[in-house]
Amino acid sequence: MSQSPATGGTRQVQSRTVTEDEAEMRLDRWFQRHFPELSHGALQKLLRTGQVRIDGKRAEGKDRVEPGQSIRLPPGVSNSPVPRPQAVSRPAGPAISDRDAAEIQKMVIYRDDHVIVLNKPPGLAVQGGSGTEKHIDGMLDGLRFGFEQRPKLVHRLDKDTSGLLLIARTGQAAKHLTASFRDRETEKLYWAIVVGVPPKKEGAINLPLAKRPGAFDRELMQVDEENGQKALTHFRVVDSAGRRAALLALWPRTGRTHQLRVHCTAIGCPILGDRKYGGEEASLSTIADSRKLHLHARRLTLPHPSGRGELKTQAELPPHFRRTVEAFGFSTDGV
């Protein structure tokens, strides 16, 4: 192993799978998104020396990435936990602690030889970033279940969003799953509790989104009619509590970063607990869990990656979301 240009530590070579919402992103922008501590100069040196590769091929910073592609991360350019010395000497064991392996295995709600489905809890990041030490990507060795190949992420959820997360068990399954997301063969249903009630019982939010220029947070989005990318969300009011709050079913038809959060705020109904986009208006003083994001990936329906039949999964609500549903007396029938 070599010395890391970004962190000064010694790490093993790892890889990361490009997700659906990263399609057509420049490789250098992809690194900036995932590894903001890696300087431009250091990245260029890694590219020149062939240490960064896409699907095994040398790459340049201007190359565009596609969902399902595997990006080789040189030693040190990784936010995955560093294995304990004794773990390195055990090639047959997972490169994570027994506690983390047990934790991620408890999230599994479905698995077969092609795919694993997790019910991700709120507060746990899917991938690493600056200041993020614990994340799903760094725990995937705990999901081998006897397979030699390391499972792969094929899409993402925000750190504070709970619910369904698909994990591919093979490279072939990863390609099928990412193609399903890219070609919009996947129907995604989210539940959200919002502050206020939409003006219509059901409808579409068709507002293009773009990154907010000059924002410290590189993933902060805004509605941008002129330069934004198409973003479409269908919604239905499942139940409401007067004009104070509502339980919404949300179907994102596109996969933009923070799409549901920005769209709900744009129609005057910020998601409860979403202070990033809703500010103080995204809280309710009478709700105990008001500061926790109430957005849950409830159901996924897509072609099975084996090519046979359909995969349909549903995730139970996390405790804070369930308590708020009960506090308002919302009915969840029919969705």
Steps between C-alpha positions, in 0.01 A plus 500: 500500500614855429482831682179692437534837326171609653516374855854381565367161611548150364191336355412217266392548141119517483235567239170687496203458269355802319137554602197602296503869593868530398441419131703715259697663784863586419744272680679791668163633624415152627820498708429851625156386613620192685847607612505880548825472699684371188658799323472549124876463462509174694216358291674596174815321615299186578336518156831554319656197669202277423401445863139603433313272262144461373401136448871417493593757234717809545295817534522878470332765710277607212358148448128463571390225736198272456287315759638156580859583410765407756752769591830380643605698807878508558641421845398774744222649286224336695284584798439137591603406855860382530501130599667402824844342443376156599210526252742561210668166565169311474419490126183295553339748741321830441707820514263652755432444867262229619278773641468680165442171320219412740355850468476498121370142494209608720400745227449221244133445412556292184785317328559245228798412280472828306385775731479607863240751620563707812267711711750778575449688827504880503830663596727247327675619183505278193845611384793676663593864473688764691455431871294182440668194646210254524289422194330214315772483233762436768289220652425301184749225584251397766254407225710247311306204649754256359552678168857576396397816315437815705142634467451825307287809556277587206318809631498731799281647773572818692656442840183598687259324262395153610381201304576276205854471369594245233837323507623292205678175588675464162633728229237372257220575747642850551480567125140378482392705802667822390348456153157465662549828685646676196225381264229585754380144531501544878197637684602665826244591764598725790296608801548845647336698776489865399417821681187642341275339239539520120230701318392186311443144620727368227705632215844548348790725597693575182781737600857476364781484754861617504776535757486824692795710375753609759354275771744355754306173481573362151174300500270791589237521226247757384224541244657649188263549207778620270794268564353215702462135401151356459356377829152349529320374811145367527329526839183405681370610839446180698361677809514841664461666839299811421735742328791426735657194342448224247623152420603491134573218258773614261607341174822655362505450123853639474794451737641844577692568820261600784214508248217416739625738767531795262171427323300477825649829621426660162125433534496647851506169689852429629568150627483489879851523642659623175668812634744508206224595259207596722677686782289564808183443298591130480436446872191467720528582869242237598687210341774338709701383199453822307872547429541159338447470126170326420583354158489125445567286190196279546474277192704397193374310199734407214601212271696237692872522410496129414280586202215293641192661647463808717660612824259681730606597852356713779670645808343559839507852643775603742393567862496882481286499183259246651464707818410810298245308293339385824515850652300641208277194471583464131350210311747314280247281323497474124863587421 
